[in-house]
Amino acid sequence: MRGRTSQYHGIHDFVDALSMPYPLANSVGDQPLERYNVVPTTRVALLPLEDGVLRADLVRWGWRPHWAKDRADANNARVEKVAHGLFFRAIWPHRAIVPIHNWFEWVDEGGLKKQPYLIRRRDGRPLWH
């Protein structure tokens, strides 16, 4: 999960790029998502597969278990930490695809502020998070 990301197009563009043979249950709608600098706690489109149906739902971006009241949402985690860490144990069985167009990496280059870099595919096709 990345801290800041973008979802521009409509959910059907993402589903078409997946080329999955499953029926779609779409609660997101058909309009472009138009989310250009998504911060944690913003609602984003998510694609879980449940009982042979690909669902398109809007969910809160970010994760923090109910018992971690003094910690910020996790917005950048390695797969081995997510798969085996206590912090992520409750959501591991509920993994889903998050279709995105890009994300931002913040690099400390020695200045007062970190420099943001936009990471995306050259061809503009979706990425899968």
TORKOL-4160 file (C-alpha; in steps of 0.2 Angstrom, whole numbers, padded with zeros to 4 digits, m for minus):
129
<pt num="1" X="0000" Y="0000" Z="0000"/>
<pt num="2" X="0007" Y="0017" Z="m0005"/>
<pt num="3" X="0004" Y="0033" Z="0004"/>
<pt num="4" X="m0002" Y="0044" Z="m0011"/>
<pt num="5" X="m0008" Y="0037" Z="m0027"/>
<pt num="6" X="m0020" Y="0041" Z="m0041"/>
<pt num="7" X="m0035" Y="0034" Z="m0050"/>
<pt num="8" X="m0041" Y="0044" Z="m0065"/>
<pt num="9" X="m0052" Y="0033" Z="m0076"/>
<pt num="10" X="m0068" Y="0024" Z="m0073"/>
<pt num="11" X="m0068" Y="0007" Z="m0066"/>
<pt num="12" X="m0072" Y="m0002" Z="m0082"/>
<pt num="13" X="m0056" Y="0004" Z="m0089"/>
<pt num="14" X="m0047" Y="m0005" Z="m0075"/>
<pt num="15" X="m0058" Y="m0021" Z="m0077"/>
<pt num="16" X="m0055" Y="m0022" Z="m0095"/>
<pt num="17" X="m0036" Y="m0020" Z="m0092"/>
<pt num="18" X="m0037" Y="m0036" Z="m0081"/>
<pt num="19" X="m0045" Y="m0047" Z="m0094"/>
<pt num="20" X="m0053" Y="m0057" Z="m0081"/>
<pt num="21" X="m0068" Y="m0069" Z="m0085"/>
<pt num="22" X="m0078" Y="m0065" Z="m0070"/>
<pt num="23" X="m0094" Y="m0055" Z="m0069"/>
<pt num="24" X="m0093" Y="m0038" Z="m0062"/>
<pt num="25" X="m0103" Y="m0031" Z="m0047"/>
<pt num="26" X="m0100" Y="m0013" Z="m0049"/>
<pt num="27" X="m0105" Y="m0001" Z="m0034"/>
<pt num="28" X="m0093" Y="0012" Z="m0040"/>
<pt num="29" X="m0102" Y="0018" Z="m0055"/>
<pt num="30" X="m0097" Y="0021" Z="m0073"/>
<pt num="31" X="m0090" Y="0039" Z="m0072"/>
<pt num="32" X="m0071" Y="0043" Z="m0071"/>
<pt num="33" X="m0065" Y="0041" Z="m0053"/>
<pt num="34" X="m0054" Y="0058" Z="m0055"/>
<pt num="35" X="m0044" Y="0055" Z="m0039"/>
<pt num="36" X="m0027" Y="0063" Z="m0043"/>
<pt num="37" X="m0018" Y="0064" Z="m0026"/>
<pt num="38" X="m0026" Y="0052" Z="m0015"/>
<pt num="39" X="m0021" Y="0053" Z="0003"/>
<pt num="40" X="m0024" Y="0040" Z="0016"/>
<pt num="41" X="m0042" Y="0040" Z="0023"/>
<pt num="42" X="m0049" Y="0045" Z="0005"/>
<pt num="43" X="m0061" Y="0032" Z="m0003"/>
<pt num="44" X="m0053" Y="0023" Z="m0018"/>
<pt num="45" X="m0059" Y="0009" Z="m0029"/>
<pt num="46" X="m0055" Y="m0008" Z="m0024"/>
<pt num="47" X="m0057" Y="m0025" Z="m0034"/>
<pt num="48" X="m0060" Y="m0040" Z="m0022"/>
<pt num="49" X="m0065" Y="m0057" Z="m0030"/>
<pt num="50" X="m0079" Y="m0065" Z="m0020"/>
<pt num="51" X="m0087" Y="m0081" Z="m0024"/>
<pt num="52" X="m0083" Y="m0080" Z="m0043"/>
<pt num="53" X="m0088" Y="m0062" Z="m0044"/>
<pt num="54" X="m0077" Y="m0047" Z="m0046"/>
<pt num="55" X="m0083" Y="m0033" Z="m0035"/>
<pt num="56" X="m0079" Y="m0014" Z="m0038"/>
<pt num="57" X="m0081" Y="m0005" Z="m0021"/>
<pt num="58" X="m0076" Y="0011" Z="m0014"/>
<pt num="59" X="m0066" Y="0009" Z="0002"/>
<pt num="60" X="m0056" Y="0019" Z="0014"/>
<pt num="61" X="m0037" Y="0020" Z="0009"/>
<pt num="62" X="m0026" Y="0015" Z="0023"/>
<pt num="63" X="m0026" Y="0003" Z="0037"/>
<pt num="64" X="m0025" Y="0004" Z="0056"/>
<pt num="65" X="m0032" Y="m0010" Z="0067"/>
<pt num="66" X="m0044" Y="m0005" Z="0081"/>
<pt num="67" X="m0031" Y="m0008" Z="0094"/>
<pt num="68" X="m0018" Y="0004" Z="0087"/>
<pt num="69" X="m0026" Y="0020" Z="0092"/>
<pt num="70" X="m0009" Y="0029" Z="0095"/>
<pt num="71" X="m0002" Y="0024" Z="0078"/>
<pt num="72" X="m0004" Y="0031" Z="0061"/>
<pt num="73" X="m0012" Y="0022" Z="0046"/>
<pt num="74" X="0000" Y="0010" Z="0038"/>
<pt num="75" X="0003" Y="0017" Z="0021"/>
<pt num="76" X="0019" Y="0009" Z="0015"/>
<pt num="77" X="0023" Y="m0009" Z="0020"/>
<pt num="78" X="0033" Y="m0024" Z="0013"/>
<pt num="79" X="0024" Y="m0039" Z="0008"/>
<pt num="80" X="0033" Y="m0050" Z="0021"/>
<pt num="81" X="0028" Y="m0038" Z="0035"/>
<pt num="82" X="0010" Y="m0038" Z="0029"/>
<pt num="83" X="0009" Y="m0057" Z="0027"/>
<pt num="84" X="0016" Y="m0061" Z="0044"/>
<pt num="85" X="0015" Y="m0046" Z="0056"/>
<pt num="86" X="0002" Y="m0043" Z="0069"/>
<pt num="87" X="m0003" Y="m0026" Z="0063"/>
<pt num="88" X="m0010" Y="m0033" Z="0047"/>
<pt num="89" X="m0016" Y="m0050" Z="0053"/>
<pt num="90" X="m0035" Y="m0045" Z="0052"/>
<pt num="91" X="m0034" Y="m0040" Z="0034"/>
<pt num="92" X="m0023" Y="m0053" Z="0026"/>
<pt num="93" X="m0037" Y="m0065" Z="0022"/>
<pt num="94" X="m0046" Y="m0050" Z="0013"/>
<pt num="95" X="m0033" Y="m0045" Z="0000"/>
<pt num="96" X="m0039" Y="m0036" Z="m0015"/>
<pt num="97" X="m0033" Y="m0028" Z="m0031"/>
<pt num="98" X="m0031" Y="m0009" Z="m0030"/>
<pt num="99" X="m0031" Y="m0002" Z="m0048"/>
<pt num="100" X="m0020" Y="0014" Z="m0049"/>
<pt num="101" X="m0012" Y="0025" Z="m0062"/>
<pt num="102" X="0003" Y="0030" Z="m0052"/>
<pt num="103" X="0010" Y="0033" Z="m0035"/>
<pt num="104" X="0022" Y="0046" Z="m0027"/>
<pt num="105" X="0038" Y="0041" Z="m0019"/>
<pt num="106" X="0046" Y="0054" Z="m0007"/>
<pt num="107" X="0065" Y="0055" Z="m0007"/>
<pt num="108" X="0076" Y="0064" Z="0005"/>
<pt num="109" X="0088" Y="0073" Z="m0006"/>
<pt num="110" X="0096" Y="0083" Z="0009"/>
<pt num="111" X="0085" Y="0099" Z="0008"/>
<pt num="112" X="0072" Y="0105" Z="0020"/>
<pt num="113" X="0058" Y="0095" Z="0012"/>
<pt num="114" X="0058" Y="0078" Z="0004"/>
<pt num="115" X="0056" Y="0078" Z="m0015"/>
<pt num="116" X="0041" Y="0069" Z="m0023"/>
<pt num="117" X="0043" Y="0058" Z="m0038"/>
<pt num="118" X="0029" Y="0052" Z="m0048"/>
<pt num="119" X="0030" Y="0033" Z="m0053"/>
<pt num="120" X="0020" Y="0027" Z="m0067"/>
<pt num="121" X="0020" Y="0016" Z="m0082"/>
<pt num="122" X="0027" Y="0024" Z="m0098"/>
<pt num="123" X="0012" Y="0018" Z="m0108"/>
<pt num="124" X="0000" Y="0025" Z="m0096"/>
<pt num="125" X="m0009" Y="0008" Z="m0093"/>
<pt num="126" X="m0015" Y="0004" Z="m0075"/>
<pt num="127" X="m0004" Y="m0003" Z="m0061"/>
<pt num="128" X="m0010" Y="m0015" Z="m0049"/>
<pt num="129" X="m0007" Y="m0013" Z="m0030"/>
